[in-house]
Amino acid sequence: MTRRGERGRSAEVDSSAPALRLDGLRKVFGERIAVTGLDLTIEPGSFFGLVGPNGAGKTTALSMAVGLLRPDAGTSHVFGADVWQQAGRARELLGVLPDGLAMPEHLTGRELLTYLGRLRRLDRTTAALRTDELLDVMDLMDAQRTPIVDYSTGMRKKIGLATALLHAPKLLVLDEPFEAVDPVSAAGLKHILRRFVAGGGSVLLSSHVMALVEELCDTVAVMAGGDVVAAGPLHLVKGHGTLEDAFVELVGGTRAEGEVLPWLVS
């Protein structure tokens, strides 16, 4: 276990434990059941994709999984550390990019990373070095002195991912990380995430873009109605078609075929 004095070191992990294990996660808002009793296991070294239609419960499930929202029932463990009972330990191992991440608007990109690095107990030299490297790899050097309030949506996604990587986590949990990111920046982010997994890290990525999940992920789960309706290796879940084909069939949707909105056709 990392001790307080061992600044800048990566957290050690229980190699026998899953990267993430969710058991019976449940959340109810009023009369609406958002997540019914979710069970999910993500193995170390996996690039795991979570997909589902709007309202499927993905963001609620991820928020409970990482400790941002307390579940009504169930548990979440990160490499064996209980997210709620061993919160400090779990946070050492986790890097999180939630959807709609709130950030200190009047800090610059450099100030934000430096500040969070010190909060993570990185020494000044390590915090400065990692800040430089992350700003460079995220193509944010030109905006390093710009306040976050003036960042575009894509720039916010990139600085958000930088904050998630800053402390060298073992598991990244990313909710729509490529939303509003331009193709050039997206290519760079994909390279970073692939290198992270190749180096022994694990990623849980939630996205509405099926092609993106199919391109990056080796394992996938499909959520609908607050629960997982299919999970496993990508090639088994998608079968002989595309992931989008399997997704539409699993969640009960239909493709627009035949004559639709005839008044649009002149």
Summary of the structure (lengths in Angstrom):
residues: 266
radius of gyration: 19.4
end to end distance: 68.3
largest distance: 72.0
contacts: 822
relative contact order: 0.17
helix: 38%
strand: 24%
